[in-house]
Amino acid sequence: MLIVMSYIATQAEIENVVKAVQDMGYRAEPIPGGERTAIGVLGNEGYVDDTVIRDLPGVQEVIHVSKPYKLCSRAFHPPSSVIDVCGVKIGEGYRPIVAAGPCAVEGEEQIIKTALAVKAAGADLLRGGAFKPRTGPHTFQGLREEGLRLLALARAESGLPIVTEVMSPEHVEHVSQCADLLQVGARNMQNFDLLKELGRGRKPVLLKRGMSATIEEFLSAAEYILIGGNPNVILCERGIRTFETATRNTLDLSVVPLIRELSHLPIMVDPSHATGKRSLVPPMAKAALVAGAQGILVEVHPEPEKALSDGPQSLTLQGFATLMSDINKLNVFLGF
């Protein structure tokens, strides 16, 4: 339920409504706006009787929100959120950002060479996996703590903020000491204990859509983080599993404008995991930006043919520089 206060409602009237909601056994979440305040009612598992609320002084309207996600919806939070990652602004009104780097950190020379190259080409963030959830147990699982150390070294060398994946609640505090943006991978989108732990902090979170997740499930996963108190969530479409086998996944670009209608959270796109093919990454990255994506996540490796993880979908350093040149031209056309 969403309680919309009158634009002339006093602070005392707002506090009185909050108390009334709490007396009913629910959580009240004031949402200040440019002209008026709204109050979200959280914690209900079904219909909330608004009889006690609707006639209170200062109340203009009571809206019943039936969807399982509330805090991330436009109904609860009409203005678009902008997430700040070490000075890099991600969201409406800002130039789409680019996060680039290898799927996995493999060594010091590899990650620093990549970091300096993507920085020179115009990337905003350095991505790289230290902890790698892989489908097969015999594949490279990442350097773990050593990978975090190397990412910190690459950040010091390049000046780029770091985005890397966190896999379990126990790792959140440790990974947060290195990462500037914590990534939740597709396989962990519904790792609810992890989402709850991320909600207890304030470190920005990049939440990837699960490979078979509906939009409602995707936004409900984001809700777990927001309801914990962390508003700094960025959504990421990375392709979904369909009957098609010609590409690694099926890139659902319709989700970009749809998410921007339904939610105030920024939305990025990962064309590398979505397609699985190096040749398809540049056109789909540009298509994502035209669709309204507020950032893209691209895998880049100095020698993709030798990569320990996802080499076929990784751009070369020169290939990334060419893509960035094209993106810069596209951004001019898009008004950035």
BELDASUL-V822514 format. One record per residue. N is the residue number from 0. RES is the residue in one letter. PSI is psi as a letter, one per 40 degrees, with the letter a starting at -180 (none if undefined). D_LAST is the distance of its C-alpha to the last C-alpha in Angstrom with 1 decimal. Layout:
# BELDASUL-V822514
n->N res->RES psi->PSI d_last->D_LAST
n->N res->RES psi->PSI d_last->D_LAST
This chain:
# BELDASUL-V822514
n->0 res->M psi->i d_last->37.1
n->1 res->L psi->h d_last->34.7
n->2 res->I psi->h d_last->36.3
n->3 res->V psi->h d_last->34.4
n->4 res->M psi->i d_last->35.8
n->5 res->S psi->i d_last->36.3
n->6 res->Y psi->e d_last->34.0
n->7 res->I psi->e d_last->37.3
n->8 res->A psi->h d_last->38.4
n->9 res->T psi->i d_last->39.7
n->10 res->Q psi->d d_last->39.1
n->11 res->A psi->d d_last->42.8
n->12 res->E psi->d d_last->42.2
n->13 res->I psi->d d_last->39.2
n->14 res->E psi->d d_last->41.3
n->15 res->N psi->d d_last->44.2
n->16 res->V psi->d d_last->42.2
n->17 res->V psi->d d_last->41.0
n->18 res->K psi->d d_last->44.6
n->19 res->A psi->d d_last->45.7
n->20 res->V psi->d d_last->43.3
n->21 res->Q psi->d d_last->44.5
n->22 res->D psi->d d_last->48.1
n->23 res->M psi->e d_last->47.5
n->24 res->G psi->e d_last->46.7
n->25 res->Y psi->i d_last->43.0
n->26 res->R psi->h d_last->40.0
n->27 res->A psi->h d_last->38.1
n->28 res->E psi->g d_last->34.4
n->29 res->P psi->h d_last->33.3
n->30 res->I psi->g d_last->29.6
n->31 res->P psi->i d_last->28.8
n->32 res->G psi->i d_last->26.4
n->33 res->G psi->d d_last->25.2
n->34 res->E psi->d d_last->28.3
n->35 res->R psi->i d_last->30.7
n->36 res->T psi->i d_last->31.6
n->37 res->A psi->i d_last->32.1
n->38 res->I psi->h d_last->34.5
n->39 res->G psi->h d_last->34.1
n->40 res->V psi->h d_last->37.5
n->41 res->L psi->i d_last->37.6
n->42 res->G psi->e d_last->40.5
n->43 res->N psi->i d_last->42.0
n->44 res->E psi->e d_last->43.0
n->45 res->G psi->a d_last->43.7
n->46 res->Y psi->h d_last->43.9
n->47 res->V psi->h d_last->44.1
n->48 res->D psi->h d_last->46.6
n->49 res->D psi->e d_last->44.8
n->50 res->T psi->d d_last->48.1
n->51 res->V psi->d d_last->48.2
n->52 res->I psi->d d_last->44.6
n->53 res->R psi->d d_last->43.9
n->54 res->D psi->e d_last->46.4
n->55 res->L psi->i d_last->45.6
n->56 res->P psi->h d_last->44.7
n->57 res->G psi->e d_last->41.0
n->58 res->V psi->h d_last->40.1
n->59 res->Q psi->d d_last->38.4
n->60 res->E psi->i d_last->37.8
n->61 res->V psi->h d_last->38.3
n->62 res->I psi->h d_last->36.2
n->63 res->H psi->h d_last->37.6
n->64 res->V psi->h d_last->34.9
n->65 res->S psi->e d_last->36.6
n->66 res->K psi->i d_last->34.0
n->67 res->P psi->e d_last->34.7
n->68 res->Y psi->h d_last->31.3
n->69 res->K psi->d d_last->30.8
n->70 res->L psi->d d_last->28.9
n->71 res->C psi->e d_last->25.9
n->72 res->S psi->i d_last->26.1
n->73 res->R psi->d d_last->24.2
n->74 res->A psi->d d_last->27.8
n->75 res->F psi->d d_last->28.4
n->76 res->H psi->g d_last->24.9
n->77 res->P psi->d d_last->22.9
n->78 res->P psi->i d_last->19.9
n->79 res->S psi->h d_last->17.3
n->80 res->S psi->i d_last->18.1
n->81 res->V psi->h d_last->15.9
n->82 res->I psi->h d_last->17.7
n->83 res->D psi->h d_last->17.9
n->84 res->V psi->g d_last->19.2
n->85 res->C psi->f d_last->20.5
n->86 res->G psi->e d_last->17.5
n->87 res->V psi->h d_last->14.9
n->88 res->K psi->h d_last->13.3
n->89 res->I psi->h d_last->13.1
n->90 res->G psi->a d_last->12.5
n->91 res->E psi->h d_last->11.1
n->92 res->G psi->e d_last->8.5
n->93 res->Y psi->i d_last->7.4
n->94 res->R psi->h d_last->5.4
n->95 res->P psi->h d_last->8.2
n->96 res->I psi->i d_last->11.1
n->97 res->V psi->h d_last->13.7
n->98 res->A psi->h d_last->17.4
n->99 res->A psi->i d_last->19.8
n->100 res->G psi->a d_last->23.5
n->101 res->P psi->i d_last->26.9
n->102 res->C psi->d d_last->28.3
n->103 res->A psi->i d_last->31.2
n->104 res->V psi->h d_last->31.9
n->105 res->E psi->d d_last->34.9
n->106 res->G psi->i d_last->35.8
n->107 res->E psi->d d_last->34.7
n->108 res->E psi->d d_last->34.1
n->109 res->Q psi->d d_last->32.0
n->110 res->I psi->d d_last->29.6
n->111 res->I psi->d d_last->29.3
n->112 res->K psi->d d_last->28.8
n->113 res->T psi->d d_last->26.0
n->114 res->A psi->d d_last->24.4
n->115 res->L psi->d d_last->24.4
n->116 res->A psi->d d_last->23.1
n->117 res->V psi->d d_last->20.1
n->118 res->K psi->d d_last->19.3
n->119 res->A psi->d d_last->19.6
n->120 res->A psi->e d_last->17.4
n->121 res->G psi->e d_last->14.5
n->122 res->A psi->i d_last->15.4
n->123 res->D psi->d d_last->15.0
n->124 res->L psi->i d_last->18.2
n->125 res->L psi->h d_last->21.5
n->126 res->R psi->i d_last->23.2
n->127 res->G psi->h d_last->26.9
n->128 res->G psi->h d_last->29.9
n->129 res->A psi->d d_last->33.0
n->130 res->F psi->h d_last->34.6
n->131 res->K psi->h d_last->34.5
n->132 res->P psi->h d_last->35.7
n->133 res->R psi->i d_last->37.0
n->134 res->T psi->d d_last->38.8
n->135 res->G psi->h d_last->41.7
n->136 res->P psi->e d_last->43.6
n->137 res->H psi->e d_last->44.5
n->138 res->T psi->i d_last->40.9
n->139 res->F psi->h d_last->39.2
n->140 res->Q psi->e d_last->38.5
n->141 res->G psi->i d_last->36.6
n->142 res->L psi->e d_last->37.8
n->143 res->R psi->b d_last->37.4
n->144 res->E psi->d d_last->38.1
n->145 res->E psi->d d_last->38.1
n->146 res->G psi->d d_last->34.6
n->147 res->L psi->d d_last->33.4
n->148 res->R psi->d d_last->34.9
n->149 res->L psi->d d_last->33.3
n->150 res->L psi->d d_last->29.8
n->151 res->A psi->d d_last->30.5
n->152 res->L psi->d d_last->31.5
n->153 res->A psi->d d_last->28.4
n->154 res->R psi->d d_last->26.3
n->155 res->A psi->d d_last->28.5
n->156 res->E psi->d d_last->28.1
n->157 res->S psi->d d_last->24.3
n->158 res->G psi->e d_last->23.0
n->159 res->L psi->h d_last->21.0
n->160 res->P psi->i d_last->21.6
n->161 res->I psi->h d_last->23.8
n->162 res->V psi->h d_last->23.6
n->163 res->T psi->i d_last->27.0
n->164 res->E psi->i d_last->29.2
n->165 res->V psi->h d_last->32.0
n->166 res->M psi->d d_last->34.8
n->167 res->S psi->i d_last->37.3
n->168 res->P psi->d d_last->37.8
n->169 res->E psi->d d_last->40.0
n->170 res->H psi->e d_last->37.2
n->171 res->V psi->d d_last->34.6
n->172 res->E psi->d d_last->35.9
n->173 res->H psi->d d_last->36.4
n->174 res->V psi->d d_last->33.0
n->175 res->S psi->d d_last->31.3
n->176 res->Q psi->d d_last->32.8
n->177 res->C psi->d d_last->30.7
n->178 res->A psi->i d_last->27.6
n->179 res->D psi->d d_last->24.6
n->180 res->L psi->h d_last->23.5
n->181 res->L psi->h d_last->26.5
n->182 res->Q psi->h d_last->26.2
n->183 res->V psi->h d_last->28.5
n->184 res->G psi->i d_last->29.2
n->185 res->A psi->d d_last->29.9
n->186 res->R psi->e d_last->33.6
n->187 res->N psi->e d_last->33.5
n->188 res->M psi->d d_last->31.4
n->189 res->Q psi->f d_last->34.7
n->190 res->N psi->g d_last->36.2
n->191 res->F psi->d d_last->36.8
n->192 res->D psi->d d_last->38.5
n->193 res->L psi->d d_last->35.5
n->194 res->L psi->d d_last->33.1
n->195 res->K psi->d d_last->35.5
n->196 res->E psi->d d_last->35.6
n->197 res->L psi->d d_last->31.9
n->198 res->G psi->d d_last->32.0
n->199 res->R psi->e d_last->34.4
n->200 res->G psi->a d_last->31.9
n->201 res->R psi->e d_last->28.6
n->202 res->K psi->h d_last->27.0
n->203 res->P psi->i d_last->23.8
n->204 res->V psi->h d_last->24.6
n->205 res->L psi->h d_last->22.9
n->206 res->L psi->h d_last->25.0
n->207 res->K psi->i d_last->25.3
n->208 res->R psi->h d_last->26.7
n->209 res->G psi->i d_last->30.4
n->210 res->M psi->e d_last->31.3
n->211 res->S psi->f d_last->33.3
n->212 res->A psi->h d_last->31.7
n->213 res->T psi->i d_last->31.1
n->214 res->I psi->d d_last->28.1
n->215 res->E psi->d d_last->30.7
n->216 res->E psi->d d_last->31.9
n->217 res->F psi->d d_last->28.5
n->218 res->L psi->d d_last->27.6
n->219 res->S psi->d d_last->31.2
n->220 res->A psi->d d_last->30.8
n->221 res->A psi->d d_last->27.8
n->222 res->E psi->d d_last->30.2
n->223 res->Y psi->d d_last->32.6
n->224 res->I psi->d d_last->30.3
n->225 res->L psi->d d_last->29.2
n->226 res->I psi->d d_last->32.8
n->227 res->G psi->e d_last->33.9
n->228 res->G psi->e d_last->31.8
n->229 res->N psi->h d_last->28.7
n->230 res->P psi->e d_last->25.6
n->231 res->N psi->g d_last->23.2
n->232 res->V psi->h d_last->22.8
n->233 res->I psi->h d_last->20.0
n->234 res->L psi->i d_last->21.1
n->235 res->C psi->h d_last->20.9
n->236 res->E psi->h d_last->22.0
n->237 res->R psi->f d_last->24.0
n->238 res->G psi->i d_last->26.0
n->239 res->I psi->i d_last->29.3
n->240 res->R psi->h d_last->32.8
n->241 res->T psi->a d_last->34.2
n->242 res->F psi->e d_last->37.0
n->243 res->E psi->h d_last->35.0
n->244 res->T psi->e d_last->35.8
n->245 res->A psi->d d_last->34.0
n->246 res->T psi->i d_last->31.0
n->247 res->R psi->d d_last->31.3
n->248 res->N psi->a d_last->29.8
n->249 res->T psi->h d_last->28.2
n->250 res->L psi->h d_last->24.5
n->251 res->D psi->g d_last->24.1
n->252 res->L psi->e d_last->20.5
n->253 res->S psi->d d_last->21.8
n->254 res->V psi->d d_last->21.9
n->255 res->V psi->d d_last->18.1
n->256 res->P psi->d d_last->17.9
n->257 res->L psi->d d_last->21.5
n->258 res->I psi->d d_last->20.9
n->259 res->R psi->d d_last->18.1
n->260 res->E psi->d d_last->20.8
n->261 res->L psi->d d_last->23.6
n->262 res->S psi->i d_last->22.2
n->263 res->H psi->e d_last->20.0
n->264 res->L psi->i d_last->19.6
n->265 res->P psi->i d_last->16.4
n->266 res->I psi->h d_last->16.9
n->267 res->M psi->i d_last->16.4
n->268 res->V psi->h d_last->18.0
n->269 res->D psi->g d_last->20.5
n->270 res->P psi->e d_last->21.0
n->271 res->S psi->d d_last->23.7
n->272 res->H psi->d d_last->26.2
n->273 res->A psi->d d_last->25.4
n->274 res->T psi->d d_last->26.5
n->275 res->G psi->e d_last->28.6
n->276 res->K psi->h d_last->28.2
n->277 res->R psi->d d_last->26.3
n->278 res->S psi->d d_last->25.8
n->279 res->L psi->e d_last->24.1
n->280 res->V psi->d d_last->21.6
n->281 res->P psi->d d_last->19.0
n->282 res->P psi->d d_last->19.1
n->283 res->M psi->d d_last->19.1
n->284 res->A psi->d d_last->16.2
n->285 res->K psi->d d_last->14.0
n->286 res->A psi->d d_last->15.8
n->287 res->A psi->d d_last->15.1
n->288 res->L psi->d d_last->11.3
n->289 res->V psi->d d_last->12.0
n->290 res->A psi->e d_last->14.4
n->291 res->G psi->e d_last->12.1
n->292 res->A psi->i d_last->12.9
n->293 res->Q psi->e d_last->11.3
n->294 res->G psi->i d_last->12.7
n->295 res->I psi->i d_last->15.2
n->296 res->L psi->h d_last->18.5
n->297 res->V psi->h d_last->20.0
n->298 res->E psi->h d_last->23.5
n->299 res->V psi->h d_last->24.2
n->300 res->H psi->i d_last->27.7
n->301 res->P psi->d d_last->29.3
n->302 res->E psi->g d_last->32.0
n->303 res->P psi->d d_last->31.2
n->304 res->E psi->e d_last->34.7
n->305 res->K psi->e d_last->36.2
n->306 res->A psi->i d_last->34.0
n->307 res->L psi->e d_last->36.1
n->308 res->S psi->h d_last->33.7
n->309 res->D psi->f d_last->31.4
n->310 res->G psi->d d_last->31.6
n->311 res->P psi->d d_last->31.2
n->312 res->Q psi->e d_last->27.7
n->313 res->S psi->h d_last->26.5
n->314 res->L psi->i d_last->24.5
n->315 res->T psi->i d_last->26.0
n->316 res->L psi->d d_last->24.4
n->317 res->Q psi->d d_last->23.9
n->318 res->G psi->d d_last->22.6
n->319 res->F psi->d d_last->19.9
n->320 res->A psi->d d_last->18.9
n->321 res->T psi->d d_last->18.7
n->322 res->L psi->d d_last->16.6
n->323 res->M psi->d d_last->14.1
n->324 res->S psi->d d_last->14.1
n->325 res->D psi->d d_last->13.5
n->326 res->I psi->d d_last->10.6
n->327 res->N psi->d d_last->8.9
n->328 res->K psi->d d_last->9.7
n->329 res->L psi->d d_last->8.7
n->330 res->N psi->d d_last->5.1
n->331 res->V psi->d d_last->5.4
n->332 res->F psi->d d_last->7.5
n->333 res->L psi->e d_last->5.9
n->334 res->G psi->e d_last->3.8
n->335 res->F psi->none d_last->0.0
